[in-house]
Amino acid sequence: MAADTLEPKTGRPASSNGPSLLGPESGLHSPEEAEDPLYESAPRAPLMNSLVSLAIIVAALYFGRDLLVPLAFAILISFVLDPVVTWLKRFRIPRGAAVTLVVTAALGLIVATGFLAFTQLRQIGNNLPTYETTITKKLRDFRRDLRKPGLLDQYSRVFGKVQKEINAAQVPLGPRAAAPTQVEVVRDAAKPMDRVLSWVETFVPTIAAAGIVIVFVFLILLDRGDLRDRFLRLMGGNLGQATTALSEASERVSKYLTMQLIVNATYGLPMTIGLLLIGVPGALVWGVLAALLRFVPYAGPLIAAVFPLTLAFAVDPGWNMVLWTLALILTLELVSNNIIEPWLYGSSTGISTLSLILAAMFWTALWGPMGLILSTPITVVLLVAGRYVPALHFLEVLLGSERALDEPTRLHQRLLAGDVDEAVELAEDYAEKTSPENFYATVGLNTLRLATSAYGTAATAQHRHRVVSGMERVIEELREQYPPKPDLPVRIACIGGRWTADTLAAEMAAHTLALHGFGSRAVPAGIISAEHIGQLDLQDIEVVCLCYFSPAPAIHARFFVRRLKRRWPHIQFVLAAWNHAPDTQDATPTRTTGAEALVTSLDELLADAESRIGRVSLSHSA
């Protein structure tokens, strides 16, 4: 028992090597820990095998991009068109006819848009000589303004002199070598057949890829049910879980694409109207182009802004059209990025911002610009796969927008690392959002459970000391920030039963009771001896709460309660067994300890104190 002693004043272990700092290895895990996949002890594949598998997958994605990119685009387009096909089937239209009608309508819309854009671009091309004159005049005026004497001219003269001195110092001594003769190679004029072949080499791969995408889209829409069944068969395992995973992935991607279409339309339509009012030629083309390029993350809006700004610069001899166009683009970007996108998207993807950026960089490196367009939908599918496939659980941790650690684990990690200031900040933020009582009940006690369960297995003596000192600081800061009502008569004493973790829990319980109007104070644990009990001042105490994290508190509480009752028979005892499990051998420890009640949470302690203090007060007044 001597090894388990604590100093009465500080509540810290008398011996740094003893098991009294947080408690011995109990082998008991909290419910949160048992359910958290972070604590699963499933066997893991060797690191080298995982790296080799990852390298093979990345190589297959890179070298198979000519086939995989059209297939991925076809799947993406099918997510958009499938709801329309399903809607047409409600009118008893056969699926084959509905797919043909939808694909034809989509192709017709694309061809019509392209023809309209070609018509407007042709009109702009006819006016290029006029635009060239305007641009030349503007550049000459700009160059003339730069040549005017001023501050920039003075800096230019100084830099010119310095550059001349540097060039003079670098001239080698001796005879100057003759300047080399410039030779220009003049090639023969290209023949018409060569031009045709170069055009074929340029456009045929693009046309072929587009044709492959159309064929894939038609086949995917036509055999959607069969493809889904085959995919479920390949996944194997739990059919319900596989179905849920496939449904969630489809729903998230469809929702993302639908929201993206709405966002792009609400951006392209005002762009077209605004450019028409400003007077920029080809307003419809630039509006449609802006809407389409917003499918390309990050780079698309910048590319779309270049064309109307350049044309406004070329059309207007002054600067009013350029400034109005720039103001229009900036206004639409601010409204779209800060109002429309957060309102429509919400949590449709569930991917963190950093993960989206890294995914865009990764898929762009693999598949080029097409990979940038496909990066977000592919990342959504990978996130869902990580949620439902145990071997890919790391993808959910890396890509998801949800916290990787729950609040008790975060606080425990900050304490283990010695980041006391950050631990205090976490506690204060949580207490401010909810309440200090809620923090103690949901975070504080669970953090101590994690600490006691890690004793002797993962935690070192330094880690245990950091947890104790850091948690003491957290409780002290919360007591200062949320003081109880003054002049409350102390009627409840919370005593740490055995370990320092018990004393910390007693301090949390005392503060919680005080915030609810019950005058209480914490008493540190100590040796169960006549000397220690004689030092306790429980004269005006009506209820004593004994706090234990031990999985078998009845063994230690029995002697403590017996000796305290001999000296203060009027006191009622409440056993707070924070790690008590009803299915243990001692399912009712109150019978063996002599305590009047058993509580396992702060809510139960508050309810018991409210009824017990009232009952004691009425008996005293009678």
C-alpha positions as CSV (number, residue, x, y, z in Angstrom):
1,M,0.0,0.0,0.0
2,A,3.0,2.3,0.6
3,A,3.8,2.4,-3.1
4,D,0.3,3.8,-3.8
5,T,0.6,6.8,-1.4
6,L,0.1,10.4,-2.5
7,E,1.1,13.5,-0.8
8,P,-2.0,15.0,0.9
9,K,-1.3,18.6,-0.2
10,T,-0.2,18.2,-3.8
11,G,-2.0,15.0,-4.6
12,R,1.1,13.8,-6.5
13,P,2.8,10.4,-6.0
14,A,5.3,10.1,-3.2
15,S,7.5,8.0,-5.5
16,S,8.0,8.8,-9.2
17,N,8.5,5.2,-10.0
18,G,5.4,3.9,-8.2
19,P,2.2,3.0,-9.9
20,S,0.2,5.7,-8.3
21,L,0.6,8.5,-10.9
22,L,-2.4,7.5,-13.0
23,G,-3.0,3.9,-11.9
24,P,-1.8,0.5,-12.8
25,E,-2.4,-1.3,-16.0
26,S,-6.0,-2.2,-15.7
27,G,-6.6,-3.7,-19.1
28,L,-9.9,-1.9,-19.2
29,H,-10.7,0.3,-22.2
30,S,-13.3,2.9,-22.4
31,P,-16.3,2.4,-24.8
32,E,-15.0,5.3,-27.0
33,E,-11.6,3.6,-27.2
34,A,-13.0,0.2,-28.0
35,E,-15.1,1.6,-30.9
36,D,-12.4,3.9,-32.2
37,P,-10.6,2.3,-35.2
38,L,-7.4,4.1,-34.0
39,Y,-7.1,1.6,-31.3
40,E,-7.8,-1.5,-33.3
41,S,-5.0,-4.0,-33.1
42,A,-5.7,-5.6,-36.5
43,P,-2.6,-7.0,-38.3
44,R,-1.1,-4.6,-40.8
45,A,0.7,-5.5,-44.0
46,P,4.5,-4.8,-44.1
47,L,5.4,-1.3,-45.2
48,M,7.4,-2.5,-48.1
49,N,4.4,-4.5,-49.6
50,S,2.2,-1.4,-49.3
51,L,4.8,0.8,-51.0
52,V,5.3,-1.7,-53.8
53,S,1.5,-2.0,-54.3
54,L,1.1,1.8,-54.3
55,A,3.9,2.2,-56.9
56,I,2.3,-0.5,-59.2
57,I,-1.1,1.3,-58.9
58,V,0.4,4.7,-59.7
59,A,2.3,3.3,-62.7
60,A,-0.8,1.6,-64.0
61,L,-2.7,4.9,-63.7
62,Y,0.0,6.8,-65.5
63,F,0.7,4.4,-68.4
64,G,-3.0,3.5,-68.8
65,R,-4.2,7.1,-69.0
66,D,-5.1,6.9,-72.7
67,L,-7.8,4.5,-71.8
68,L,-8.6,5.4,-68.2
69,V,-9.2,9.2,-68.8
70,P,-11.9,8.7,-71.4
71,L,-13.5,6.0,-69.2
72,A,-13.4,8.3,-66.2
73,F,-15.0,11.1,-68.2
74,A,-17.7,8.8,-69.5
75,I,-18.5,7.7,-65.9
76,L,-18.6,11.3,-64.8
77,I,-21.0,12.3,-67.7
78,S,-23.2,9.3,-67.0
79,F,-23.7,10.6,-63.4
80,V,-25.2,13.8,-64.9
81,L,-27.3,12.2,-67.6
82,D,-28.6,9.2,-65.7
83,P,-31.2,11.2,-63.7
84,V,-32.7,12.4,-67.1
85,V,-32.8,8.9,-68.4
86,T,-34.6,7.7,-65.2
87,W,-37.1,10.6,-65.6
88,L,-37.9,9.6,-69.2
89,K,-38.4,6.0,-68.2
90,R,-41.3,7.1,-66.0
91,F,-43.2,7.9,-69.2
92,R,-42.8,4.2,-70.2
93,I,-40.1,5.0,-72.7
94,P,-37.7,2.0,-73.2
95,R,-34.3,2.5,-71.6
96,G,-32.5,2.1,-75.0
97,A,-34.7,4.8,-76.6
98,A,-34.3,7.1,-73.5
99,V,-30.5,6.7,-73.6
100,T,-30.4,7.4,-77.3
101,L,-32.6,10.5,-76.9
102,V,-30.6,11.9,-74.0
103,V,-27.2,11.3,-75.6
104,T,-28.4,12.8,-78.9
105,A,-29.8,15.9,-77.1
106,A,-26.6,16.4,-75.2
107,L,-24.5,16.1,-78.4
108,G,-26.9,18.5,-80.2
109,L,-26.6,21.0,-77.4
110,I,-22.8,20.8,-77.6
111,V,-22.8,21.2,-81.4
112,A,-25.2,24.1,-81.3
113,T,-23.1,25.9,-78.6
114,G,-19.9,25.3,-80.6
115,F,-21.5,26.6,-83.8
116,L,-22.7,29.8,-82.0
117,A,-19.3,30.3,-80.5
118,F,-17.6,29.8,-83.9
119,T,-20.0,32.4,-85.5
120,Q,-19.2,35.0,-82.8
121,L,-15.4,34.2,-83.0
122,R,-15.5,34.7,-86.7
123,Q,-17.1,38.1,-86.3
124,I,-14.4,39.0,-83.8
125,G,-11.8,37.8,-86.3
126,N,-13.1,40.1,-89.0
127,N,-12.5,43.0,-86.7
128,L,-9.0,42.0,-85.7
129,P,-7.3,44.8,-87.9
130,T,-9.3,47.4,-86.0
131,Y,-8.4,45.8,-82.7
132,E,-4.7,45.7,-83.7
133,T,-4.7,49.4,-84.4
134,T,-6.2,50.1,-81.0
135,I,-3.7,47.9,-79.2
136,T,-0.7,49.5,-81.1
137,K,-1.9,53.0,-80.2
138,K,-2.3,52.0,-76.5
139,L,1.1,50.4,-76.3
140,R,2.7,53.5,-78.0
141,D,1.0,55.8,-75.5
142,F,2.1,53.6,-72.6
143,R,5.7,53.6,-73.9
144,R,5.6,57.4,-74.3
145,D,4.3,57.8,-70.8
146,L,7.2,55.7,-69.4
147,R,9.7,57.8,-71.3
148,K,8.6,61.0,-69.5
149,P,11.0,62.2,-66.9
150,G,10.0,61.2,-63.4
151,L,10.9,58.9,-60.5
152,L,10.9,55.8,-62.7
153,D,13.2,57.5,-65.2
154,Q,15.7,58.4,-62.5
155,Y,15.8,54.8,-61.3
156,S,16.2,53.6,-64.8
157,R,19.2,55.9,-65.4
158,V,20.9,54.7,-62.2
159,F,20.4,51.0,-63.0
160,G,21.6,51.7,-66.6
161,K,24.9,53.2,-65.3
162,V,25.4,50.4,-62.9
163,Q,24.8,47.8,-65.6
164,K,27.3,49.5,-67.9
165,E,30.0,49.5,-65.2
166,I,29.4,45.8,-64.6
167,N,29.6,45.0,-68.3
168,A,32.8,47.0,-68.6
169,A,34.4,45.2,-65.7
170,Q,33.5,41.8,-67.3
171,V,35.2,42.6,-70.7
172,P,38.3,40.3,-71.0
173,L,41.7,41.9,-71.7
174,G,43.4,41.2,-75.1
175,P,42.2,41.4,-78.6
176,R,38.5,41.4,-79.1
177,A,37.1,38.3,-80.9
178,A,35.2,38.8,-84.0
179,A,31.4,38.7,-83.6
180,P,29.9,35.5,-84.9
181,T,28.0,35.6,-88.1
182,Q,24.3,35.0,-87.7
183,V,22.9,32.2,-89.8
184,E,19.2,31.8,-90.5
185,V,17.8,28.5,-91.9
186,V,15.0,29.1,-94.3
187,R,12.8,26.1,-94.8
188,D,10.7,25.3,-97.9
189,A,7.1,26.4,-97.9
190,A,4.8,23.7,-96.5
191,K,2.9,21.8,-99.1
192,P,-0.9,21.5,-98.8
193,M,-0.8,17.8,-98.1
194,D,1.7,18.5,-95.3
195,R,-0.7,21.0,-93.8
196,V,-3.5,18.5,-94.0
197,L,-1.4,15.8,-92.3
198,S,-0.4,18.2,-89.5
199,W,-4.0,19.1,-88.9
200,V,-4.9,15.4,-88.8
201,E,-2.2,14.7,-86.3
202,T,-3.5,17.6,-84.2
203,F,-7.2,16.9,-84.2
204,V,-7.6,13.2,-84.8
205,P,-6.5,12.1,-81.3
206,T,-9.0,14.6,-79.7
207,I,-11.8,13.5,-82.0
208,A,-11.0,9.9,-81.3
209,A,-11.0,10.5,-77.5
210,A,-14.3,12.3,-77.8
211,G,-15.7,9.3,-79.8
212,I,-14.5,6.9,-77.1
213,V,-16.2,9.0,-74.4
214,I,-19.5,9.0,-76.3
215,V,-19.4,5.2,-76.8
216,F,-18.6,4.7,-73.1
217,V,-21.4,7.0,-72.0
218,F,-23.9,5.2,-74.2
219,L,-22.9,1.8,-72.9
220,I,-22.8,2.8,-69.3
221,L,-26.2,4.4,-69.4
222,L,-27.6,1.4,-71.3
223,D,-26.2,-1.3,-69.0
224,R,-26.2,0.7,-65.7
225,G,-27.9,-2.1,-63.7
226,D,-25.7,-4.9,-65.0
227,L,-22.6,-2.9,-64.4
228,R,-23.7,-2.1,-60.8
229,D,-24.3,-5.8,-60.2
230,R,-20.9,-6.8,-61.6
231,F,-19.2,-4.1,-59.4
232,L,-21.0,-5.4,-56.3
233,R,-19.9,-9.0,-57.2
234,L,-16.3,-7.8,-57.5
235,M,-16.4,-6.0,-54.1
236,G,-17.7,-9.2,-52.4
237,G,-18.1,-9.3,-48.6
238,N,-21.1,-7.8,-47.0
239,L,-23.7,-7.0,-49.8
240,G,-25.4,-4.5,-47.6
241,Q,-22.2,-2.6,-46.9
242,A,-21.1,-2.7,-50.5
243,T,-24.6,-1.4,-51.6
244,T,-24.4,1.4,-49.1
245,A,-20.9,2.4,-50.2
246,L,-21.9,2.4,-53.9
247,S,-25.0,4.4,-53.2
248,E,-23.2,7.0,-51.1
249,A,-20.4,7.4,-53.7
250,S,-23.0,7.8,-56.5
251,E,-25.1,10.3,-54.4
252,R,-22.1,12.4,-53.4
253,V,-20.7,12.6,-57.0
254,S,-24.1,13.3,-58.5
255,K,-24.8,16.0,-55.9
256,Y,-21.4,17.6,-56.5
257,L,-21.8,17.6,-60.2
258,T,-25.4,19.0,-60.0
259,M,-24.2,21.8,-57.6
260,Q,-21.3,22.5,-59.9
261,L,-23.6,22.9,-62.9
262,I,-25.8,25.3,-60.9
263,V,-22.8,27.3,-59.7
264,N,-21.4,27.5,-63.2
265,A,-24.7,28.6,-64.6
266,T,-25.1,31.3,-61.9
267,Y,-21.7,32.5,-62.9
268,G,-21.8,32.3,-66.7
269,L,-25.3,33.9,-67.1
270,P,-24.4,37.1,-65.2
271,M,-21.1,37.2,-67.0
272,T,-22.8,37.1,-70.4
273,I,-25.3,39.8,-69.4
274,G,-22.6,42.0,-67.8
275,L,-20.3,41.8,-70.8
276,L,-23.3,42.7,-73.1
277,L,-24.0,45.8,-71.1
278,I,-20.4,46.8,-71.0
279,G,-20.1,46.3,-74.8
280,V,-17.4,43.5,-75.0
281,P,-17.8,41.7,-78.3
282,G,-18.6,37.9,-78.1
283,A,-20.2,38.2,-74.7
284,L,-22.1,34.9,-75.1
285,V,-18.9,33.1,-76.0
286,W,-17.0,34.4,-73.0
287,G,-20.0,33.7,-70.7
288,V,-20.3,30.1,-71.9
289,L,-16.5,29.7,-71.7
290,A,-16.4,31.0,-68.2
291,A,-19.1,28.6,-67.1
292,L,-17.3,25.6,-68.7
293,L,-13.9,26.5,-67.4
294,R,-15.1,26.6,-63.9
295,F,-15.2,22.8,-64.1
296,V,-11.4,23.1,-64.0
297,P,-10.5,23.8,-60.4
298,Y,-8.3,26.8,-59.5
299,A,-6.9,27.5,-63.0
300,G,-10.2,27.6,-64.9
301,P,-11.6,30.9,-63.6
302,L,-8.2,32.6,-64.3
303,I,-8.1,31.4,-67.8
304,A,-11.7,32.4,-68.5
305,A,-10.9,36.0,-67.2
306,V,-8.1,36.5,-69.7
307,F,-10.2,36.5,-72.9
308,P,-12.8,39.2,-72.0
309,L,-10.1,41.4,-70.4
310,T,-7.8,41.1,-73.5
311,L,-10.7,41.9,-75.8
312,A,-11.8,44.9,-73.7
313,F,-8.3,46.1,-73.9
314,A,-8.3,45.8,-77.7
315,V,-11.7,47.3,-78.3
316,D,-11.8,50.4,-76.2
317,P,-9.3,53.2,-77.0
318,G,-9.5,54.2,-73.3
319,W,-9.5,52.2,-70.1
320,N,-13.1,52.3,-69.0
321,M,-14.1,49.0,-70.6
322,V,-11.1,47.2,-69.1
323,L,-11.9,48.5,-65.6
324,W,-15.6,47.7,-65.9
325,T,-14.8,44.1,-67.1
326,L,-12.3,43.6,-64.3
327,A,-14.9,44.9,-61.7
328,L,-17.5,42.5,-63.2
329,I,-15.2,39.5,-62.9
330,L,-14.0,40.3,-59.4
331,T,-17.6,40.8,-58.2
332,L,-18.8,37.6,-59.7
333,E,-15.8,35.7,-58.2
334,L,-16.5,37.1,-54.7
335,V,-20.2,36.4,-54.8
336,S,-19.7,32.9,-56.2
337,N,-16.9,31.9,-53.9
338,N,-18.2,33.3,-50.7
339,I,-22.0,33.1,-51.0
340,I,-23.2,30.7,-53.7
341,E,-20.7,27.9,-53.4
342,P,-20.8,27.6,-49.6
343,W,-24.6,27.8,-49.7
344,L,-25.0,25.1,-52.4
345,Y,-22.1,22.8,-51.8
346,G,-22.4,22.6,-48.0
347,S,-20.8,19.3,-47.0
348,S,-21.6,17.5,-50.3
349,T,-18.1,16.2,-50.8
350,G,-16.9,15.8,-47.2
351,I,-13.3,16.5,-48.3
352,S,-10.9,18.9,-46.6
353,T,-9.6,21.9,-48.5
354,L,-6.0,20.7,-48.2
355,S,-6.9,17.3,-49.5
356,L,-8.6,18.9,-52.6
357,I,-5.5,20.8,-53.4
358,L,-3.2,17.8,-53.0
359,A,-5.5,15.6,-55.0
360,A,-5.6,18.2,-57.8
361,M,-1.8,18.3,-57.9
362,F,-1.6,14.5,-57.9
363,W,-4.1,13.8,-60.7
364,T,-2.8,16.7,-62.7
365,A,0.7,15.2,-62.5
366,L,-0.7,11.8,-63.6
367,W,-3.3,12.8,-66.3
368,G,-2.5,16.4,-67.1
369,P,-5.4,18.9,-67.4
370,M,-8.0,16.2,-67.7
371,G,-6.8,14.9,-64.3
372,L,-7.4,18.3,-62.8
373,I,-11.0,18.3,-63.9
374,L,-11.5,14.7,-62.6
375,S,-9.6,15.2,-59.3
376,T,-12.6,16.1,-57.1
377,P,-15.0,13.3,-58.2
378,I,-12.2,10.7,-58.0
379,T,-11.3,11.9,-54.5
380,V,-14.9,11.7,-53.4
381,V,-15.0,8.0,-54.6
382,L,-11.8,7.3,-52.7
383,L,-13.1,8.9,-49.6
384,V,-16.2,6.7,-49.6
385,A,-14.1,3.6,-50.3
386,G,-11.9,4.5,-47.3
387,R,-15.0,4.7,-45.1
388,Y,-16.4,1.2,-46.0
389,V,-13.3,-0.8,-47.0
390,P,-11.1,-1.6,-43.9
391,A,-7.9,-1.9,-45.9
392,L,-8.5,1.7,-47.2
393,H,-9.4,3.3,-43.9
394,F,-6.4,5.5,-44.1
395,L,-8.0,7.3,-47.1
396,E,-10.9,8.5,-44.9
397,V,-8.4,9.8,-42.3
398,L,-6.3,11.6,-44.9
399,L,-9.0,13.0,-47.2
400,G,-12.0,13.6,-44.9
401,S,-13.0,16.9,-43.5
402,E,-14.0,15.5,-40.2
403,R,-11.5,15.5,-37.3
404,A,-9.1,12.6,-37.2
405,L,-9.2,12.5,-33.4
406,D,-12.1,12.9,-31.0
407,E,-11.9,15.6,-28.3
408,P,-10.6,13.3,-25.5
409,T,-7.9,11.9,-27.7
410,R,-6.9,15.3,-28.9
411,L,-6.6,16.6,-25.3
412,H,-4.7,13.5,-24.2
413,Q,-2.3,13.9,-27.1
414,R,-1.6,17.6,-26.2
415,L,-0.9,16.6,-22.6
416,L,1.4,13.8,-23.7
417,A,3.3,16.2,-25.9
418,G,3.6,18.7,-23.1
419,D,1.6,21.3,-25.0
420,V,-0.2,22.6,-21.9
421,D,-1.1,25.9,-23.4
422,E,-2.8,24.3,-26.4
423,A,-4.5,21.8,-24.0
424,V,-5.9,24.7,-22.0
425,E,-7.1,26.4,-25.2
426,L,-8.9,23.2,-26.3
427,A,-10.6,22.9,-22.9
428,E,-11.6,26.6,-22.9
429,D,-13.0,26.4,-26.4
430,Y,-15.0,23.3,-25.7
431,A,-16.3,24.8,-22.4
432,E,-17.2,28.0,-24.1
433,K,-19.2,26.2,-26.9
434,T,-21.0,23.9,-24.4
435,S,-20.3,24.4,-20.7
436,P,-17.5,23.5,-18.2
437,E,-19.7,20.7,-16.8
438,N,-20.1,19.3,-20.2
439,F,-16.3,19.4,-20.8
440,Y,-15.7,17.5,-17.6
441,A,-18.3,14.9,-18.4
442,T,-17.5,14.2,-22.0
443,V,-13.8,15.2,-22.4
444,G,-12.1,15.5,-19.0
445,L,-13.1,12.1,-17.6
446,N,-12.6,10.3,-20.9
447,T,-9.1,11.8,-21.2
448,L,-8.3,10.4,-17.7
449,R,-9.7,7.0,-18.8
450,L,-7.4,7.0,-21.8
451,A,-4.5,7.9,-19.6
452,T,-5.2,5.2,-17.0
453,S,-5.7,2.6,-19.7
454,A,-2.3,3.5,-21.3
455,Y,-0.5,3.2,-18.0
456,G,2.3,0.6,-18.2
457,T,1.7,-0.2,-21.8
458,A,2.3,2.9,-23.9
459,A,2.9,5.7,-21.5
460,T,6.3,6.4,-19.9
461,A,6.9,8.0,-16.5
462,Q,7.5,11.4,-18.3
463,H,4.2,11.0,-20.2
464,R,2.3,10.3,-17.0
465,H,3.8,13.3,-15.3
466,R,2.9,15.5,-18.2
467,V,-0.7,14.3,-18.1
468,V,-1.0,15.0,-14.4
469,S,0.6,18.4,-14.4
470,G,-1.2,19.5,-17.6
471,M,-4.6,18.3,-16.4
472,E,-4.1,20.2,-13.1
473,R,-3.4,23.3,-15.1
474,V,-6.5,22.8,-17.2
475,I,-8.7,22.4,-14.2
476,E,-7.2,25.4,-12.5
477,E,-7.8,27.6,-15.5
478,L,-11.4,26.5,-15.8
479,R,-11.9,27.2,-12.1
480,E,-10.6,30.7,-12.6
481,Q,-12.6,31.3,-15.7
482,Y,-15.8,29.8,-14.3
483,P,-15.8,30.4,-10.6
484,P,-18.8,29.1,-8.5
485,K,-21.1,31.2,-6.5
486,P,-19.3,32.8,-3.5
487,D,-20.1,31.9,0.2
488,L,-21.6,28.5,-0.6
489,P,-21.6,26.2,2.5
490,V,-19.4,23.2,1.9
491,R,-21.6,20.2,2.3
492,I,-20.0,17.7,-0.2
493,A,-16.4,16.4,-0.2
494,C,-15.0,14.7,-3.2
495,I,-12.1,12.4,-2.3
496,G,-9.7,10.8,-4.7
497,G,-9.7,7.2,-3.8
498,R,-6.3,5.9,-4.6
499,W,-4.4,7.4,-7.6
500,T,-3.6,10.9,-8.8
501,A,-6.1,10.4,-11.6
502,D,-8.8,9.8,-8.9
503,T,-7.8,13.1,-7.3
504,L,-8.1,14.9,-10.7
505,A,-11.6,13.4,-11.2
506,A,-12.5,14.5,-7.7
507,E,-11.5,18.1,-8.5
508,M,-13.7,17.9,-11.7
509,A,-16.6,16.5,-9.7
510,A,-16.2,19.2,-7.0
511,H,-16.1,22.0,-9.5
512,T,-19.1,20.6,-11.4
513,L,-21.1,20.3,-8.1
514,A,-20.1,23.9,-7.1
515,L,-21.3,25.3,-10.5
516,H,-24.7,23.7,-9.8
517,G,-25.0,25.4,-6.4
518,F,-23.7,22.5,-4.2
519,G,-20.9,23.7,-1.9
520,S,-18.1,21.2,-2.4
521,R,-14.4,20.7,-2.2
522,A,-11.8,18.2,-3.4
523,V,-9.7,16.1,-1.0
524,P,-6.6,14.4,-2.3
525,A,-6.1,10.7,-1.9
526,G,-3.8,9.2,0.7
527,I,-2.9,6.2,2.8
528,I,-5.8,4.5,4.3
529,S,-4.6,4.9,7.8
530,A,-5.7,6.4,11.1
531,E,-3.2,9.3,10.7
532,H,-4.5,10.2,7.2
533,I,-8.1,10.0,8.3
534,G,-7.4,12.1,11.3
535,Q,-6.1,14.9,9.0
536,L,-9.4,15.0,7.2
537,D,-11.8,17.7,8.2
538,L,-15.3,16.4,7.4
539,Q,-17.2,17.9,10.4
540,D,-19.7,19.9,8.4
541,I,-19.8,17.5,5.4
542,E,-23.1,15.7,4.6
543,V,-22.0,13.7,1.6
544,V,-18.7,12.2,0.6
545,C,-18.0,11.2,-3.0
546,L,-15.2,8.6,-3.4
547,C,-13.8,8.7,-6.9
548,Y,-12.1,5.7,-8.4
549,F,-10.8,4.8,-11.9
550,S,-9.9,1.3,-10.7
551,P,-11.8,-1.5,-12.4
552,A,-12.4,-3.0,-8.9
553,P,-13.0,-0.1,-6.6
554,A,-14.9,-2.1,-4.0
555,I,-11.7,-3.7,-2.6
556,H,-10.2,-0.3,-1.7
557,A,-13.4,1.6,-0.9
558,R,-14.6,-1.0,1.6
559,F,-12.0,-0.2,4.2
560,F,-12.1,3.6,3.6
561,V,-15.8,3.8,4.0
562,R,-15.7,1.6,7.2
563,R,-13.1,3.8,8.9
564,L,-14.7,7.1,7.9
565,K,-18.1,5.9,9.1
566,R,-16.7,5.1,12.5
567,R,-15.6,8.7,13.0
568,W,-18.4,10.5,11.1
569,P,-21.5,8.2,11.2
570,H,-23.8,11.0,9.9
571,I,-22.1,11.2,6.5
572,Q,-23.6,9.5,3.5
573,F,-21.1,8.0,1.0
574,V,-21.5,7.9,-2.8
575,L,-19.1,5.7,-4.8
576,A,-18.1,7.2,-8.1
577,A,-16.8,4.3,-10.1
578,W,-15.8,6.0,-13.5
579,N,-14.7,2.7,-15.0
580,H,-17.5,0.5,-13.6
581,A,-19.0,-2.1,-15.9
582,P,-22.3,-3.8,-14.9
583,D,-21.2,-7.1,-16.3
584,T,-18.2,-7.4,-13.9
585,Q,-18.0,-9.9,-11.0
586,D,-18.8,-7.1,-8.5
587,A,-21.9,-5.7,-10.3
588,T,-23.2,-4.1,-7.1
589,P,-20.2,-2.7,-5.2
590,T,-22.5,-0.7,-2.8
591,R,-23.3,-3.9,-1.0
592,T,-19.7,-4.7,-0.2
593,T,-18.5,-1.2,0.5
594,G,-21.3,0.2,2.6
595,A,-21.8,3.2,0.3
596,E,-25.4,4.5,-0.1
597,A,-25.2,4.9,-3.9
598,L,-23.1,4.2,-6.9
599,V,-22.6,6.6,-9.8
600,T,-20.7,6.2,-13.0
601,S,-21.0,9.7,-14.6
602,L,-21.2,13.3,-13.5
603,D,-24.8,13.5,-14.5
604,E,-25.7,10.7,-12.2
605,L,-23.6,12.4,-9.4
606,L,-25.5,15.7,-9.9
607,A,-28.9,13.9,-9.8
608,D,-27.9,11.9,-6.7
609,A,-26.5,15.0,-4.9
610,E,-29.7,17.0,-5.6
611,S,-31.9,14.3,-4.1
612,R,-29.5,13.5,-1.2
613,I,-28.8,17.0,-0.1
614,G,-32.4,17.8,0.0
615,R,-33.3,14.7,2.0
616,V,-30.5,15.4,4.5
617,S,-31.5,19.1,4.9
618,L,-35.2,18.1,5.6
619,S,-34.1,15.6,8.2
620,H,-31.9,18.2,10.0
621,S,-34.7,20.8,10.0
622,A,-37.2,18.3,11.5
